[in-house]
Amino acid sequence: MPAHVKLAGAARKALIAAFIADNATHHLRSARRMLKLRDEHGCARLHPALPATGPLGRGPEQFGSDAPVA
């Protein structure tokens, strides 16, 4: 696991692992954005927002069946 992911904390590591476990290409932007938010606003502000987002947010089904996933 990359060093910047290790700095994210347990809750964020679990969320990042979920992002990249299935359909990694699709979820990579979400994981990277979450790490950027951590860098911009700090863990103290990011942590309370995590439960509200759900485990993965919206997946590829939001685009319809004719859109490429990866």
SENU-334442 format. One record per residue: residue in one letter; x, y, z of N, C-alpha, C in turn. Coordinates in steps of 0.1 Angstrom, whole numbers, plus 5000, padded with zeros to 4 digits. Atoms other than C-alpha are relative to their C-alpha. Example, Ala and Ser with C-alpha at 12.3 -4.5 7.8 and 13.67 -1.06 7.14 Angstrom:
BEGIN
A500949885000512349555078500950125000
S499149895000513749895071499250115008
//
This chain:
BEGIN
M500949885000500050005000500950125000
P499249885001501450344991500150085013
A499849934987502850565019498950105003
H501049894997500250845014498649935004
V501250074995497450585019500149965014
K499850044986499050465052499850125009
L500249884992498850825064498550045002
A501449965001495050835058499349965013
G500750054988494050655090499149884997
A500750135002492050335095498750014992
A501249995007488650455083500250044986
R499749965013490050625053500749884992
K499450125007492250315045499049904996
A501150105003489150095046499250054988
L500749945011487350335022500849994987
I499250005012490250354998500149864995
A499950145004490649974999498749964992
A501250035006486949944990499950074986
F500049935013487350204961500849924990
I499150075010490250004945499849854999
A500150155000489149644953499249964988
D500850045011486449634926499950124990
N500149905010486549824894500950125003
A499049904996489750004903500150134992
T499949885009489850234873498950105003
H501149914998486450374880500150075013
H500049944987487050434917501350075003
L498749944997490650554915499850155002
R500249854998489550924910499450035014
S500649984987487350894941501049995011
A499050024990490150764962501050115000
R499149895001492551024949499450135005
R500749884996490051304955499950005016
M500150014985489551184991501350035007
L498749974994493251194998500350154998
K499749865002493451544983499250085010
L500849934990490551655005500749995014
R499350024987492551515035501250105001
D498949915001495551715024499650155002
E500549865000493552035019499350045014
H500949974989491252015050500449935013
G499650084988492951765074499049895004
C500850114996491751445089498850035009
A501049974991489751605116498750054993
R501249955008487351765090499549894991
L500450115010487351465066499349895007
H500650124994486551195091498550015003
P501549994998483051325101499249994987
A500850005013482051345064500049864994
L499950135006482950985056498749925001
P501250084999479850805070498850054991
A501149945008477551045051500149964985
T499850035015479050945017499749864996
G500250145004478350575019501349934997
P498850075002480850305013500750034987
L499449985013481450364976499450124992
G500749905008479050644966499349934988
R500650055012477650594931501049934992
G499250085008479050324909499850024985
P500149985015479250274871498649994995
E501450015005475450194870499450144998
Q500649875002474850564871500150054986
F499849955014476050594835499249924990
G500850095009473750324820500949894994
S499350125005474650004803500850024988
D499249985012476050154771501350075002
A498849934997478850344788501149915004
P498850084996482350184791500350025014
V499749994985483350114827501550035002
A498549984998487150094823500750044988
//
